[in-house]
Amino acid sequence: MKLPVIKHLVSFIEENDEDYVVESLETLEHLCESPGIKDEELDVIGEIISNMYGALEVHKNIKDGQPKKEALNAFMKRVLGAIDK
């Protein structure tokens, strides 16, 4: 996951609507089931999917009243904490 990408996606959600991201996720997840997709392509799609889900989670925390910077930092701490375990 990349914080700049998540931050950019959060801005997109704030300017538009999270439904765009949800529908894009559904499309990408469906694309992953295609038999013609190579492993390298799956890795890239998987990274995009992870960033999009991260942005949705950060956006939810912002909607719940957490400041944007704090929501982003807390999310990345959780991710890094999960990786360290």
GIPENOR-V302969 format. One record per residue. N is the residue number from 1. RES is the residue in one letter. PSI is psi in degrees with one decimal (NA if undefined). Layout:
n | res | psi
N | RES | PSI
N | RES | PSI
//
This chain:
n | res | psi
1 | M | 142.8
2 | K | 120.2
3 | L | -42.7
4 | P | -35.9
5 | V | -44.1
6 | I | -43.4
7 | K | -42.7
8 | H | -42.0
9 | L | -37.8
10 | V | -41.6
11 | S | -40.4
12 | F | -44.7
13 | I | -41.8
14 | E | -36.4
15 | E | -26.0
16 | N | -103.7
17 | D | 143.6
18 | E | -18.2
19 | D | -32.7
20 | Y | -43.1
21 | V | -41.8
22 | V | -44.9
23 | E | -36.3
24 | S | -39.8
25 | L | -44.4
26 | E | -41.2
27 | T | -47.1
28 | L | -40.4
29 | E | -38.1
30 | H | -39.9
31 | L | -34.7
32 | C | -21.9
33 | E | -5.5
34 | S | 134.4
35 | P | -17.4
36 | G | 0.0
37 | I | 130.0
38 | K | 162.0
39 | D | -41.4
40 | E | -38.6
41 | E | -38.8
42 | L | -38.2
43 | D | -44.0
44 | V | -45.9
45 | I | -40.9
46 | G | -40.2
47 | E | -41.7
48 | I | -44.1
49 | I | -45.0
50 | S | -44.7
51 | N | -38.3
52 | M | -42.6
53 | Y | -38.1
54 | G | -43.2
55 | A | -39.4
56 | L | -39.9
57 | E | -43.6
58 | V | -43.1
59 | H | -39.7
60 | K | -43.6
61 | N | -36.3
62 | I | -43.4
63 | K | -30.9
64 | D | 2.3
65 | G | -2.2
66 | Q | 136.0
67 | P | 147.8
68 | K | -49.7
69 | K | -42.1
70 | E | -40.5
71 | A | -42.1
72 | L | -46.8
73 | N | -41.7
74 | A | -39.9
75 | F | -46.3
76 | M | -35.0
77 | K | -41.6
78 | R | -43.3
79 | V | -49.5
80 | L | -36.2
81 | G | -36.8
82 | A | -33.4
83 | I | -37.2
84 | D | -23.1
85 | K | NA
//
